[in-house]
């Protein structure tokens, strides 16, 4: 199961868990790709961000999205396990069981 937490509280988190696959790919912007996971969020500007846990190809991705400038779309930076990467495609690494991703919107 995939969990999502945001600033709306537990009731919304449960609703988001039920509708995860429909909404996560286009609103939260966490989409599977042949080469990995694409993270390209499109959220309301009043949101400070969200966290998500996604199981993908045997690896658990802990994704934290911060929205300090309160934009609705756009990725300013991506960090994977503490290392900055270019673009918003999180590559698959079959040697890892867990990957920590931090996205700064902007």
LOFI-200088 format. One record per atom (N, C-alpha, C, CB): residue in three letters; atom name; z, x, y. Coordinates in Angstrom, 1 decimal. Glycine has a CB too. Layout:
N
+-------+-------+--------+--------+--------+
| lumdo | lumke |      w |      u |      v |
+-------+-------+--------+--------+--------+
|   ALA |    CA |      Z |      X |      Y |
...
+-------+-------+--------+--------+--------+
//
This chain:
106
+-------+-------+--------+--------+--------+
| lumdo | lumke |      w |      u |      v |
+-------+-------+--------+--------+--------+
|   UNK |     N |    0.0 |    0.8 |   -1.2 |
|   UNK |    CA |    0.0 |    0.0 |    0.0 |
|   UNK |     C |    0.0 |    0.9 |    1.2 |
|   UNK |    CB |    1.2 |   -1.0 |    0.0 |
|   UNK |     N |   -0.6 |    0.4 |    2.3 |
|   UNK |    CA |   -0.7 |    1.1 |    3.5 |
|   UNK |     C |    0.2 |    0.5 |    4.5 |
|   UNK |    CB |   -2.1 |    1.2 |    4.1 |
|   UNK |     N |    1.0 |    1.3 |    5.3 |
|   UNK |    CA |    1.9 |    0.8 |    6.2 |
|   UNK |     C |    1.5 |    1.2 |    7.6 |
|   UNK |    CB |    3.4 |    1.4 |    6.0 |
|   UNK |     N |    1.7 |    0.3 |    8.6 |
|   UNK |    CA |    1.4 |    0.5 |   10.0 |
|   UNK |     C |    2.6 |    0.1 |   10.8 |
|   UNK |    CB |    0.1 |   -0.2 |   10.4 |
|   UNK |     N |    3.0 |    0.9 |   11.7 |
|   UNK |    CA |    4.1 |    0.6 |   12.6 |
|   UNK |     C |    3.6 |    0.7 |   14.0 |
|   UNK |    CB |    5.3 |    1.5 |   12.4 |
|   UNK |     N |    3.9 |   -0.3 |   14.9 |
|   UNK |    CA |    3.5 |   -0.2 |   16.3 |
|   UNK |     C |    4.6 |   -0.8 |   17.1 |
|   UNK |    CB |    2.2 |   -0.9 |   16.5 |
|   UNK |     N |    4.4 |   -0.9 |   18.4 |
|   UNK |    CA |    5.5 |   -1.3 |   19.3 |
|   UNK |     C |    5.8 |   -2.8 |   19.3 |
|   UNK |    CB |    5.1 |   -0.8 |   20.7 |
|   UNK |     N |    5.1 |   -3.5 |   18.4 |
|   UNK |    CA |    5.3 |   -5.0 |   18.5 |
|   UNK |     C |    6.5 |   -5.4 |   17.6 |
|   UNK |    CB |    4.0 |   -5.6 |   18.0 |
|   UNK |     N |    7.0 |   -4.6 |   16.8 |
|   UNK |    CA |    8.2 |   -5.0 |   16.0 |
|   UNK |     C |    7.8 |   -5.3 |   14.5 |
|   UNK |    CB |    8.8 |   -6.2 |   16.6 |
|   UNK |     N |    8.8 |   -5.6 |   13.7 |
|   UNK |    CA |    8.6 |   -5.8 |   12.3 |
|   UNK |     C |    7.7 |   -6.9 |   11.9 |
|   UNK |    CB |   10.0 |   -5.9 |   11.6 |
|   UNK |     N |    7.8 |   -8.0 |   12.6 |
|   UNK |    CA |    7.1 |   -9.2 |   12.2 |
|   UNK |     C |    5.6 |   -8.9 |   12.3 |
|   UNK |    CB |    7.4 |  -10.4 |   13.1 |
|   UNK |     N |    5.2 |   -8.2 |   13.4 |
|   UNK |    CA |    3.8 |   -7.9 |   13.5 |
|   UNK |     C |    3.4 |   -6.8 |   12.5 |
|   UNK |    CB |    3.5 |   -7.3 |   14.9 |
|   UNK |     N |    4.3 |   -5.9 |   12.2 |
|   UNK |    CA |    4.0 |   -4.9 |   11.2 |
|   UNK |     C |    3.6 |   -5.5 |    9.8 |
|   UNK |    CB |    5.1 |   -3.9 |   11.0 |
|   UNK |     N |    4.4 |   -6.5 |    9.5 |
|   UNK |    CA |    4.1 |   -7.2 |    8.2 |
|   UNK |     C |    2.7 |   -7.9 |    8.2 |
|   UNK |    CB |    5.2 |   -8.3 |    7.9 |
|   UNK |     N |    2.4 |   -8.5 |    9.3 |
|   UNK |    CA |    1.1 |   -9.1 |    9.5 |
|   UNK |     C |    0.0 |   -8.1 |    9.4 |
|   UNK |    CB |    1.0 |   -9.9 |   10.8 |
|   UNK |     N |    0.2 |   -6.9 |   10.1 |
|   UNK |    CA |   -0.8 |   -5.9 |   10.0 |
|   UNK |     C |   -1.0 |   -5.3 |    8.6 |
|   UNK |    CB |   -0.4 |   -4.8 |   11.0 |
|   UNK |     N |    0.1 |   -5.3 |    7.9 |
|   UNK |    CA |    0.0 |   -4.8 |    6.5 |
|   UNK |     C |   -0.9 |   -5.7 |    5.7 |
|   UNK |    CB |    1.4 |   -4.7 |    5.9 |
|   UNK |     N |   -0.8 |   -7.0 |    5.9 |
|   UNK |    CA |   -1.6 |   -8.0 |    5.1 |
|   UNK |     C |   -3.1 |   -7.8 |    5.5 |
|   UNK |    CB |   -1.1 |   -9.4 |    5.4 |
|   UNK |     N |   -3.4 |   -7.7 |    6.7 |
|   UNK |    CA |   -4.7 |   -7.6 |    7.2 |
|   UNK |     C |   -5.2 |   -6.2 |    7.4 |
|   UNK |    CB |   -4.9 |   -8.4 |    8.5 |
|   UNK |     N |   -4.6 |   -5.2 |    6.8 |
|   UNK |    CA |   -4.9 |   -3.8 |    7.1 |
|   UNK |     C |   -6.3 |   -3.5 |    6.9 |
|   UNK |    CB |   -4.1 |   -3.0 |    6.2 |
|   UNK |     N |   -6.9 |   -3.8 |    5.8 |
|   UNK |    CA |   -8.3 |   -3.3 |    5.5 |
|   UNK |     C |   -9.3 |   -3.9 |    6.4 |
|   UNK |    CB |   -8.7 |   -3.6 |    4.1 |
|   UNK |     N |   -9.1 |   -5.1 |    6.9 |
|   UNK |    CA |  -10.0 |   -5.7 |    7.9 |
|   UNK |     C |   -9.9 |   -5.1 |    9.2 |
|   UNK |    CB |   -9.8 |   -7.2 |    7.9 |
|   UNK |     N |   -8.7 |   -4.9 |    9.7 |
|   UNK |    CA |   -8.4 |   -4.5 |   11.1 |
|   UNK |     C |   -8.3 |   -3.0 |   11.2 |
|   UNK |    CB |   -7.2 |   -5.1 |   11.6 |
|   UNK |     N |   -7.8 |   -2.3 |   10.2 |
|   UNK |    CA |   -7.6 |   -0.8 |   10.4 |
|   UNK |     C |   -8.9 |   -0.1 |   10.6 |
|   UNK |    CB |   -6.9 |   -0.3 |    9.2 |
|   UNK |     N |  -10.0 |   -0.6 |   10.0 |
|   UNK |    CA |  -11.2 |    0.2 |   10.1 |
|   UNK |     C |  -11.9 |    0.0 |   11.4 |
|   UNK |    CB |  -12.2 |   -0.3 |    9.0 |
|   UNK |     N |  -11.6 |   -1.0 |   12.2 |
|   UNK |    CA |  -12.3 |   -1.2 |   13.4 |
|   UNK |     C |  -11.4 |   -1.3 |   14.6 |
|   UNK |    CB |  -13.1 |   -2.5 |   13.4 |
|   UNK |     N |  -10.2 |   -1.8 |   14.6 |
|   UNK |    CA |   -9.3 |   -1.8 |   15.7 |
|   UNK |     C |   -8.5 |   -0.6 |   15.7 |
|   UNK |    CB |   -8.4 |   -3.1 |   15.6 |
|   UNK |     N |   -7.8 |   -0.3 |   14.6 |
|   UNK |    CA |   -7.1 |    1.0 |   14.6 |
|   UNK |     C |   -8.0 |    2.2 |   14.4 |
|   UNK |    CB |   -6.1 |    0.9 |   13.5 |
|   UNK |     N |   -9.2 |    1.9 |   13.9 |
|   UNK |    CA |  -10.2 |    3.0 |   13.8 |
|   UNK |     C |  -10.0 |    4.0 |   12.7 |
|   UNK |    CB |  -10.3 |    3.7 |   15.1 |
|   UNK |     N |   -9.4 |    3.6 |   11.6 |
|   UNK |    CA |   -9.2 |    4.5 |   10.5 |
|   UNK |     C |  -10.2 |    4.1 |    9.4 |
|   UNK |    CB |   -7.7 |    4.5 |   10.0 |
|   UNK |     N |  -11.3 |    4.8 |    9.4 |
|   UNK |    CA |  -12.4 |    4.4 |    8.5 |
|   UNK |     C |  -12.7 |    5.5 |    7.5 |
|   UNK |    CB |  -13.7 |    4.1 |    9.3 |
|   UNK |     N |  -12.9 |    5.1 |    6.2 |
|   UNK |    CA |  -13.3 |    6.1 |    5.2 |
|   UNK |     C |  -14.8 |    6.6 |    5.4 |
|   UNK |    CB |  -13.2 |    5.6 |    3.8 |
|   UNK |     N |  -15.0 |    7.8 |    5.2 |
|   UNK |    CA |  -16.4 |    8.4 |    5.2 |
|   UNK |     C |  -16.6 |    9.3 |    4.0 |
|   UNK |    CB |  -16.6 |    9.2 |    6.6 |
|   UNK |     N |  -17.8 |    9.7 |    3.7 |
|   UNK |    CA |  -18.0 |   10.5 |    2.6 |
|   UNK |     C |  -17.2 |   11.8 |    2.7 |
|   UNK |    CB |  -19.5 |   10.8 |    2.4 |
|   UNK |     N |  -17.2 |   12.4 |    3.9 |
|   UNK |    CA |  -16.5 |   13.7 |    4.1 |
|   UNK |     C |  -15.1 |   13.6 |    4.5 |
|   UNK |    CB |  -17.3 |   14.4 |    5.2 |
|   UNK |     N |  -14.5 |   12.5 |    4.6 |
|   UNK |    CA |  -13.1 |   12.3 |    5.0 |
|   UNK |     C |  -12.8 |   11.0 |    5.7 |
|   UNK |    CB |  -12.7 |   13.5 |    5.9 |
|   UNK |     N |  -11.8 |   11.0 |    6.5 |
|   UNK |    CA |  -11.4 |    9.9 |    7.3 |
|   UNK |     C |  -11.8 |   10.0 |    8.7 |
|   UNK |    CB |   -9.8 |    9.6 |    7.2 |
|   UNK |     N |  -12.4 |    9.0 |    9.3 |
|   UNK |    CA |  -12.7 |    9.0 |   10.7 |
|   UNK |     C |  -11.6 |    8.3 |   11.4 |
|   UNK |    CB |  -14.1 |    8.4 |   11.0 |
|   UNK |     N |  -11.0 |    8.8 |   12.5 |
|   UNK |    CA |  -10.0 |    8.2 |   13.2 |
|   UNK |     C |  -10.5 |    8.0 |   14.6 |
|   UNK |    CB |   -8.6 |    8.9 |   13.2 |
|   UNK |     N |  -10.8 |    6.8 |   15.0 |
|   UNK |    CA |  -11.4 |    6.5 |   16.3 |
|   UNK |     C |  -10.8 |    5.1 |   16.8 |
|   UNK |    CB |  -13.0 |    6.4 |   16.2 |
|   UNK |     N |   -9.6 |    5.1 |   17.3 |
|   UNK |    CA |   -8.9 |    3.9 |   17.6 |
|   UNK |     C |   -9.5 |    3.2 |   18.8 |
|   UNK |    CB |   -7.4 |    4.2 |   17.9 |
|   UNK |     N |   -9.4 |    1.9 |   18.8 |
|   UNK |    CA |   -9.8 |    1.0 |   19.9 |
|   UNK |     C |   -8.7 |    0.0 |   20.0 |
|   UNK |    CB |  -11.2 |    0.3 |   19.7 |
|   UNK |     N |   -7.7 |    0.2 |   20.9 |
|   UNK |    CA |   -6.5 |   -0.6 |   21.0 |
|   UNK |     C |   -6.3 |   -1.1 |   22.4 |
|   UNK |    CB |   -5.2 |    0.2 |   20.5 |
|   UNK |     N |   -5.5 |   -2.1 |   22.6 |
|   UNK |    CA |   -5.2 |   -2.6 |   23.9 |
|   UNK |     C |   -4.5 |   -1.5 |   24.8 |
|   UNK |    CB |   -4.3 |   -3.8 |   23.9 |
|   UNK |     N |   -4.8 |   -1.4 |   26.0 |
|   UNK |    CA |   -4.4 |   -0.3 |   26.9 |
|   UNK |     C |   -2.8 |   -0.3 |   27.1 |
|   UNK |    CB |   -5.0 |   -0.4 |   28.3 |
|   UNK |     N |   -2.2 |   -1.5 |   26.9 |
|   UNK |    CA |   -0.7 |   -1.5 |   27.0 |
|   UNK |     C |    0.0 |   -0.9 |   25.9 |
|   UNK |    CB |   -0.3 |   -3.0 |   27.2 |
|   UNK |     N |   -0.7 |   -0.6 |   24.8 |
|   UNK |    CA |    0.0 |    0.0 |   23.6 |
|   UNK |     C |    0.2 |    1.5 |   23.9 |
|   UNK |    CB |   -0.8 |   -0.2 |   22.3 |
|   UNK |     N |    1.4 |    2.0 |   23.5 |
|   UNK |    CA |    1.7 |    3.4 |   23.6 |
|   UNK |     C |    1.1 |    4.2 |   22.5 |
|   UNK |    CB |    3.2 |    3.6 |   23.7 |
|   UNK |     N |    0.8 |    3.5 |   21.4 |
|   UNK |    CA |    0.2 |    4.2 |   20.2 |
|   UNK |     C |    0.7 |    3.5 |   19.0 |
|   UNK |    CB |    0.6 |    5.7 |   20.2 |
|   UNK |     N |    0.5 |    4.1 |   17.9 |
|   UNK |    CA |    0.9 |    3.6 |   16.6 |
|   UNK |     C |    1.0 |    4.7 |   15.5 |
|   UNK |    CB |    0.0 |    2.4 |   16.1 |
|   UNK |     N |    1.6 |    4.4 |   14.4 |
|   UNK |    CA |    1.6 |    5.3 |   13.3 |
|   UNK |     C |    1.1 |    4.5 |   12.1 |
|   UNK |    CB |    3.0 |    5.8 |   13.0 |
|   UNK |     N |    0.4 |    5.2 |   11.2 |
|   UNK |    CA |   -0.1 |    4.6 |   10.0 |
|   UNK |     C |    0.0 |    5.6 |    8.9 |
|   UNK |    CB |   -1.6 |    4.2 |   10.2 |
|   UNK |     N |    0.2 |    5.1 |    7.7 |
|   UNK |    CA |    0.2 |    5.9 |    6.5 |
|   UNK |     C |   -1.0 |    5.4 |    5.6 |
|   UNK |    CB |    1.6 |    5.8 |    5.7 |
|   UNK |     N |   -1.9 |    6.3 |    5.3 |
|   UNK |    CA |   -3.1 |    5.8 |    4.5 |
|   UNK |     C |   -3.3 |    6.7 |    3.3 |
|   UNK |    CB |   -4.3 |    5.9 |    5.4 |
|   UNK |     N |   -3.4 |    6.1 |    2.1 |
|   UNK |    CA |   -3.7 |    6.8 |    0.9 |
|   UNK |     C |   -5.2 |    6.8 |    0.8 |
|   UNK |    CB |   -3.0 |    6.2 |   -0.3 |
|   UNK |     N |   -5.7 |    8.1 |    0.6 |
|   UNK |    CA |   -7.2 |    8.2 |    0.5 |
|   UNK |     C |   -7.5 |    9.4 |   -0.4 |
|   UNK |    CB |   -7.8 |    8.5 |    2.0 |
|   UNK |     N |   -8.2 |    9.1 |   -1.5 |
|   UNK |    CA |   -8.6 |   10.1 |   -2.5 |
|   UNK |     C |   -7.5 |   10.9 |   -3.0 |
|   UNK |    CB |   -9.7 |   10.9 |   -1.9 |
|   UNK |     N |   -6.4 |   10.3 |   -3.3 |
|   UNK |    CA |   -5.3 |   11.0 |   -3.9 |
|   UNK |     C |   -4.4 |   11.8 |   -2.9 |
|   UNK |    CB |   -5.8 |   12.0 |   -4.8 |
|   UNK |     N |   -4.6 |   11.6 |   -1.6 |
|   UNK |    CA |   -3.8 |   12.3 |   -0.6 |
|   UNK |     C |   -3.3 |   11.2 |    0.4 |
|   UNK |    CB |   -4.7 |   13.3 |    0.2 |
|   UNK |     N |   -2.0 |   11.4 |    0.8 |
|   UNK |    CA |   -1.4 |   10.5 |    1.8 |
|   UNK |     C |   -1.6 |   11.1 |    3.1 |
|   UNK |    CB |    0.1 |   10.2 |    1.4 |
|   UNK |     N |   -2.2 |   10.3 |    4.0 |
|   UNK |    CA |   -2.4 |   10.7 |    5.4 |
|   UNK |     C |   -1.3 |   10.0 |    6.3 |
|   UNK |    CB |   -3.8 |   10.4 |    5.9 |
|   UNK |     N |   -0.5 |   10.8 |    7.0 |
|   UNK |    CA |    0.4 |   10.3 |    7.9 |
|   UNK |     C |   -0.2 |   10.4 |    9.3 |
|   UNK |    CB |    1.9 |   11.0 |    7.9 |
|   UNK |     N |   -0.6 |    9.3 |    9.9 |
|   UNK |    CA |   -1.4 |    9.4 |   11.2 |
|   UNK |     C |   -0.6 |    8.9 |   12.3 |
|   UNK |    CB |   -2.7 |    8.6 |   11.0 |
|   UNK |     N |   -0.4 |    9.7 |   13.3 |
|   UNK |    CA |    0.3 |    9.3 |   14.6 |
|   UNK |     C |   -0.7 |    9.3 |   15.7 |
|   UNK |    CB |    1.5 |   10.2 |   14.8 |
|   UNK |     N |   -0.9 |    8.2 |   16.4 |
|   UNK |    CA |   -1.8 |    8.0 |   17.5 |
|   UNK |     C |   -0.9 |    7.8 |   18.8 |
|   UNK |    CB |   -2.8 |    6.9 |   17.3 |
|   UNK |     N |   -1.1 |    8.7 |   19.8 |
|   UNK |    CA |   -0.4 |    8.5 |   21.0 |
|   UNK |     C |   -1.4 |    8.1 |   22.1 |
|   UNK |    CB |    0.3 |    9.8 |   21.4 |
|   UNK |     N |   -1.0 |    7.3 |   23.0 |
|   UNK |    CA |   -1.9 |    6.8 |   24.1 |
|   UNK |     C |   -1.2 |    7.0 |   25.4 |
|   UNK |    CB |   -2.3 |    5.3 |   23.8 |
|   UNK |     N |   -1.0 |    8.2 |   25.9 |
|   UNK |    CA |   -0.3 |    8.5 |   27.1 |
|   UNK |     C |   -0.9 |    8.0 |   28.4 |
|   UNK |    CB |    0.0 |   10.0 |   27.2 |
|   UNK |     N |   -2.2 |    7.9 |   28.3 |
|   UNK |    CA |   -3.0 |    7.4 |   29.5 |
|   UNK |     C |   -3.3 |    6.0 |   29.5 |
|   UNK |    CB |   -4.2 |    8.3 |   29.7 |
|   UNK |     N |   -2.9 |    5.3 |   28.4 |
|   UNK |    CA |   -3.1 |    3.9 |   28.3 |
|   UNK |     C |   -4.6 |    3.5 |   28.4 |
|   UNK |    CB |   -2.3 |    3.1 |   29.3 |
|   UNK |     N |   -5.4 |    4.2 |   27.6 |
|   UNK |    CA |   -6.8 |    3.9 |   27.5 |
|   UNK |     C |   -7.0 |    3.0 |   26.3 |
|   UNK |    CB |   -7.7 |    5.2 |   27.4 |
|   UNK |     N |   -8.2 |    2.3 |   26.3 |
|   UNK |    CA |   -8.5 |    1.5 |   25.1 |
|   UNK |     C |   -9.3 |    2.2 |   24.0 |
|   UNK |    CB |   -9.3 |    0.3 |   25.6 |
|   UNK |     N |  -10.0 |    3.2 |   24.4 |
|   UNK |    CA |  -10.8 |    3.9 |   23.4 |
|   UNK |     C |  -11.0 |    5.4 |   23.8 |
|   UNK |    CB |  -12.2 |    3.2 |   23.2 |
|   UNK |     N |  -11.2 |    6.2 |   22.9 |
|   UNK |    CA |  -11.5 |    7.6 |   23.2 |
|   UNK |     C |  -10.5 |    8.5 |   22.6 |
|   UNK |    CB |  -11.6 |    7.8 |   24.6 |
|   UNK |     N |  -10.9 |    9.6 |   22.0 |
|   UNK |    CA |  -10.0 |   10.6 |   21.4 |
|   UNK |     C |  -10.1 |   11.9 |   22.2 |
|   UNK |    CB |  -10.4 |   10.9 |   19.9 |
|   UNK |     N |   -9.0 |   12.4 |   22.8 |
|   UNK |    CA |   -8.9 |   13.6 |   23.5 |
|   UNK |     C |   -8.7 |   14.8 |   22.6 |
|   UNK |    CB |   -7.9 |   13.5 |   24.6 |
|   UNK |     N |   -7.8 |   14.6 |   21.6 |
|   UNK |    CA |   -7.5 |   15.8 |   20.7 |
|   UNK |     C |   -7.1 |   15.3 |   19.4 |
|   UNK |    CB |   -6.4 |   16.7 |   21.3 |
|   UNK |     N |   -7.3 |   16.1 |   18.4 |
|   UNK |    CA |   -6.9 |   15.8 |   17.0 |
|   UNK |     C |   -6.3 |   17.1 |   16.4 |
|   UNK |    CB |   -8.2 |   15.4 |   16.1 |
|   UNK |     N |   -5.1 |   16.9 |   15.8 |
|   UNK |    CA |   -4.4 |   18.0 |   15.2 |
|   UNK |     C |   -4.1 |   17.6 |   13.7 |
|   UNK |    CB |   -3.0 |   18.3 |   15.9 |
|   UNK |     N |   -4.5 |   18.4 |   12.8 |
|   UNK |    CA |   -4.3 |   18.2 |   11.4 |
|   UNK |     C |   -3.3 |   19.3 |   10.8 |
|   UNK |    CB |   -5.6 |   18.2 |   10.6 |
|   UNK |     N |   -2.2 |   18.9 |   10.4 |
|   UNK |    CA |   -1.1 |   19.8 |    9.9 |
|   UNK |     C |   -0.9 |   20.9 |   10.9 |
|   UNK |    CB |   -1.6 |   20.4 |    8.5 |
|   UNK |     N |   -0.8 |   20.6 |   12.2 |
|   UNK |    CA |   -0.5 |   21.5 |   13.2 |
|   UNK |     C |   -1.7 |   22.3 |   13.7 |
|   UNK |    CB |    0.5 |   22.4 |   12.7 |
|   UNK |     N |   -2.8 |   22.1 |   13.2 |
|   UNK |    CA |   -4.0 |   22.9 |   13.6 |
|   UNK |     C |   -5.0 |   22.0 |   14.3 |
|   UNK |    CB |   -4.7 |   23.6 |   12.4 |
|   UNK |     N |   -5.4 |   22.3 |   15.5 |
|   UNK |    CA |   -6.4 |   21.6 |   16.3 |
|   UNK |     C |   -7.8 |   21.6 |   15.6 |
|   UNK |    CB |   -6.5 |   22.1 |   17.7 |
|   UNK |     N |   -8.5 |   20.5 |   15.6 |
|   UNK |    CA |   -9.8 |   20.5 |   15.0 |
|   UNK |     C |  -10.8 |   19.9 |   16.0 |
|   UNK |    CB |   -9.8 |   19.7 |   13.6 |
|   UNK |     N |  -12.0 |   20.1 |   15.8 |
|   UNK |    CA |  -13.1 |   19.5 |   16.7 |
|   UNK |     C |  -13.5 |   18.2 |   16.1 |
|   UNK |    CB |  -14.3 |   20.5 |   16.8 |
|   UNK |     N |  -13.7 |   17.2 |   16.9 |
|   UNK |    CA |  -14.1 |   15.9 |   16.5 |
|   UNK |     C |  -13.0 |   15.0 |   16.0 |
|   UNK |    CB |  -15.2 |   16.0 |   15.5 |
|   UNK |     N |  -13.3 |   13.9 |   15.4 |
|   UNK |    CA |  -12.3 |   13.0 |   14.9 |
|   UNK |     C |  -12.5 |   12.7 |   13.4 |
|   UNK |    CB |  -12.4 |   11.7 |   15.7 |
|   UNK |     N |  -13.2 |   13.5 |   12.7 |
|   UNK |    CA |  -13.3 |   13.4 |   11.2 |
|   UNK |     C |  -12.2 |   14.3 |   10.6 |
|   UNK |    CB |  -14.7 |   13.8 |   10.7 |
|   UNK |     N |  -11.3 |   13.7 |    9.8 |
|   UNK |    CA |  -10.3 |   14.4 |    9.1 |
|   UNK |     C |  -10.9 |   14.8 |    7.8 |
|   UNK |    CB |   -9.0 |   13.6 |    9.0 |
|   UNK |     N |  -11.1 |   16.1 |    7.5 |
|   UNK |    CA |  -11.8 |   16.4 |    6.3 |
|   UNK |     C |  -10.9 |   16.2 |    5.1 |
|   UNK |    CB |  -12.2 |   17.9 |    6.3 |
|   UNK |     N |  -11.5 |   16.0 |    3.9 |
|   UNK |    CA |  -10.7 |   15.8 |    2.7 |
|   UNK |     C |  -10.3 |   17.2 |    2.2 |
|   UNK |    CB |  -11.6 |   15.1 |    1.6 |
|   UNK |     N |   -9.0 |   17.3 |    1.8 |
|   UNK |    CA |   -8.5 |   18.5 |    1.2 |
|   UNK |     C |   -7.8 |   18.1 |   -0.1 |
|   UNK |    CB |   -7.6 |   19.3 |    2.2 |
|   UNK |     N |   -8.5 |   18.2 |   -1.2 |
|   UNK |    CA |   -8.0 |   17.8 |   -2.5 |
|   UNK |     C |   -6.7 |   18.6 |   -2.9 |
|   UNK |    CB |   -9.0 |   17.8 |   -3.5 |
|   UNK |     N |   -6.5 |   19.8 |   -2.3 |
|   UNK |    CA |   -5.4 |   20.6 |   -2.7 |
|   UNK |     C |   -4.1 |   20.1 |   -2.2 |
|   UNK |    CB |   -5.6 |   22.0 |   -2.3 |
|   UNK |     N |   -4.1 |   19.2 |   -1.2 |
|   UNK |    CA |   -2.9 |   18.7 |   -0.5 |
|   UNK |     C |   -2.6 |   17.3 |   -1.0 |
|   UNK |    CB |   -3.1 |   18.7 |    1.0 |
|   UNK |     N |   -1.3 |   17.0 |   -1.1 |
|   UNK |    CA |   -0.8 |   15.7 |   -1.5 |
|   UNK |     C |   -0.5 |   14.9 |   -0.2 |
|   UNK |    CB |    0.4 |   15.7 |   -2.3 |
|   UNK |     N |   -0.2 |   15.6 |    0.9 |
|   UNK |    CA |    0.2 |   14.9 |    2.2 |
|   UNK |     C |   -0.5 |   15.7 |    3.3 |
|   UNK |    CB |    1.7 |   14.8 |    2.4 |
|   UNK |     N |   -1.0 |   14.9 |    4.3 |
|   UNK |    CA |   -1.6 |   15.5 |    5.5 |
|   UNK |     C |   -1.0 |   14.8 |    6.7 |
|   UNK |    CB |   -3.2 |   15.4 |    5.4 |
|   UNK |     N |   -0.6 |   15.5 |    7.7 |
|   UNK |    CA |   -0.1 |   15.0 |    8.9 |
|   UNK |     C |   -1.1 |   15.1 |   10.0 |
|   UNK |    CB |    1.3 |   15.7 |    9.3 |
|   UNK |     N |   -1.5 |   14.0 |   10.6 |
|   UNK |    CA |   -2.5 |   13.9 |   11.7 |
|   UNK |     C |   -1.9 |   13.4 |   13.0 |
|   UNK |    CB |   -3.7 |   13.1 |   11.2 |
|   UNK |     N |   -2.3 |   14.1 |   14.1 |
|   UNK |    CA |   -1.8 |   13.6 |   15.4 |
|   UNK |     C |   -3.1 |   13.4 |   16.2 |
|   UNK |    CB |   -0.8 |   14.5 |   16.0 |
|   UNK |     N |   -3.2 |   12.2 |   16.8 |
|   UNK |    CA |   -4.4 |   11.9 |   17.7 |
|   UNK |     C |   -3.8 |   11.6 |   19.0 |
|   UNK |    CB |   -5.2 |   10.7 |   17.1 |
|   UNK |     N |   -4.4 |   12.2 |   20.1 |
|   UNK |    CA |   -4.1 |   11.9 |   21.4 |
|   UNK |     C |   -5.3 |   11.2 |   22.0 |
|   UNK |    CB |   -3.7 |   13.2 |   22.3 |
|   UNK |     N |   -5.1 |   10.0 |   22.4 |
|   UNK |    CA |   -6.2 |    9.2 |   23.0 |
|   UNK |     C |   -6.4 |    9.7 |   24.5 |
|   UNK |    CB |   -5.9 |    7.7 |   23.0 |
|   UNK |     N |   -7.6 |    9.5 |   24.9 |
|   UNK |    CA |   -7.9 |    9.9 |   26.3 |
|   UNK |     C |   -9.4 |    9.9 |   26.6 |
|   UNK |    CB |   -7.3 |   11.2 |   26.7 |
+-------+-------+--------+--------+--------+
//
